[in-house]
Amino acid sequence: MARMKFLCDAERCIECNGCVTACKNTNEVPWGVNRRRVVTIDDGLPGERSISVACMHCSDAPCMAVCPVDCFYKSADGVVLHDKDLCIGCGYCFYACPFGAPQFPQDGGFGLRGKMDKCTFCAGGPEPDGSEAEFRKYGENRLAQGKLPSCAEMCSTKALLGGDGDVIADIYRTRVLVRGKGSDVWGWGTAYGKPEKQAAPGGKS
């Protein structure tokens, strides 16, 4: 059985926010809720990197461990989902999640912010697959249609990968081997090719 995972390749992400737009458009995410966001580290400095962040569908999800009403559950594919009918909006999951994935539609104290919302890996929720009730609460169930999450499919540089964790690991492993390491990973040589070695004055190389 596949274990669905996300991986964002920071060497490829160009901070276009196409993944964010695709998620909001596909799932009609409410205003003020961002199931996915792009985070830039060292913005404007040498070595700047961007990464697309959402629920990572952890194998040992801390949100599931702290929820007092057990609204979280895991699908057969390893996708961490939740039941909005059980959620009481207490915010425990928000504090437990290291990725800041749980989102709330309103401001104010926890308990008044409404039902928690987060990335579903485009796998819907507990309602029947493809139903209007499922779409209204959780967005489109693309996995039931045999598709990948819209954010990963929309990524123009294929920085964001989504799908079977083993397949994604193989793809990333191949990329790393091809790239090399250190100064060979990125820069002028990667973009334009490495210059041929010039002979030193006096004929010595």
N, C-alpha and C positions, 0 to 999 in steps of 0.2 A: 504494500500500500504506500502510495506517495505521501510525503510530508511536505505540505506547501510552505514555502518560505519566500521572503523578499531579500534581495541583496542590492545595494547601490554602490556602483563602482565610482569612487570619488575622482579617479583619473579621467573619467569620461563625462561626468555631469557638467553641464554648461549653464546651470541656473536659469533655464528658460521657463520653468514653472509649468511646462506642458503637462506633467503628471498631476499637478494640483488642479489645473483646469479640467483635465479629463475626468478626474474623480468627481468634482463638483457637478459637472455637466451630466455624466452618466447616472449618478445616484441622486441628483437634485438635492444636494446637501443644503440644509438650512443656512441662511445668512448668519455669519459669526462663528460657524463651526467649520474647522479645517481638519478633515480626516487625514490629509497629507500636507506636508509643508517642506520647503527647501531651506536648509540651514547652511549658511556660509561661515567658514572658519577662517580667521585672519583676513577679513575682507579688505581688499586693496593693498595687501602686503605680499611680498614674495612668498610663494608657497601656498597661496590662497586655494582653498578647496571647498566644494559644495557637495552636499549629500541630501538626498530625498528621504524624509523620515515619516513613518506612520507606525501603526501597530505592527510589531515584528512577529506576532503569532508564536510567542515563546513556547518551547516544549514544556517548561515548568513556569507557567505564567504567574507572576506575583499578583496580578489583578484578581485572578481566580482564588488565590489563597486568602485574600483579605475581604472579599465581598461578603457582607453579613447575611445576604439573602440568597446567595448562590445563584445569581442571575447569569453567570458565565458558564459556558460549556464548550466542549471541543468536538469538532466534526471528525468524521472518519479520516479525513485528509490532514488532520492536525491544525485546522483553522480555528482560532479562538473567537467564538461568537458570544452574543449575549441576548437575553430576553428582556426587552424594554417593558413588558408588562410586569416583570418582577422588580425591576430597578426602582430604588427609592431615592436616587440622586444624592446619596450621602457623601460621595467624593473620595471614599477610601481608595478606590482604584486609581484615581488621579494622582494621589500621593505615592502609591506603590509603584506605578509604572515608570521605569527609567527613561522612556522615550516620550513621555507627555502625550500618549495616544488618546486617552479618554477626553472627550470634549463635552461641554454642556451648552445648551442653546441660550441660556439667560445668565445675566450677571447677578451678583448677590451672594448670600450665604448658601452653603451647601444644604440641600433639602428644599431650596427655593429655586434652584437653577434648572429644574426639569430633568427629564430622563437623559442618561448618559448616551453619547453617540461616539462611534469610533469606526475605523476601517474594518470592513468585513471580508477583505480579500475578494470582494465582489461575489460572496457566497450566500448573501441573503441572511435569513434568520429562521426562527422556528416555524413560521407560517409555511403553508404549502408552496413548493417551488413555483416561481413565476406568477404567484397570485398578486392581486392589487394590494392586499394588506401587507404582504412582504415588501413590495416595492415602496409603499408609503412609509414604512418604518425603517427599512434597512437599505433600500436602493436595489439596483438591478442584480439578479442572481446570474452572473455570467458563467460561473463554474458549472451550473446545472445545464448550461447550453454548450458546454465543451470548450469554453473560451477562457482566456487568462484575464486577470484584472486589467481594467482599461488604462490605469496609470502606466503599467509596464508595457502594454501594447502601443501606447502613444509616445513613449520616450524615443526621441529622434536619434539619439546617440547610443541607444541600448545600454545606458548607464544603469537604469533601473531594471532589474531582472526579477520576475515573479514566476513561480511554478514549483515543480518537484525539487526539493532541496538538493538531492544527489546530482541532478542534471545541472542545476545552477552552479554547484561547487565545481563540476567538471569544466563548465564554461569559464568560470573565473580563474581556475587553475591554469587553463590554456592561455588566457590573456596574460597572466603574470609571467609565465614562461617565455612568451613571445616578447614582452616588454623588456625584460632584463631587470636591472635594479640600479639604485643610486641615480647618478646623473643621466643614465641612459633611458630612464623611464619617461621623461618629459623634457621638452625644451627644443632648441633649434635643431639639434641632430635628429630628433624624432620627426619633427615637422618637415624638414627640408633635406634630410639625409646627412650622413656624416661626411665632412670634407676629406678628400684624399690627403694623405700625409705629404707635406711639402718638403722638398730637399733643403737642408740647411745650407747657408752660404759656405762656399769652399768645397761643395760636393758631398758633405757629410750629412747623412740622414739621421 
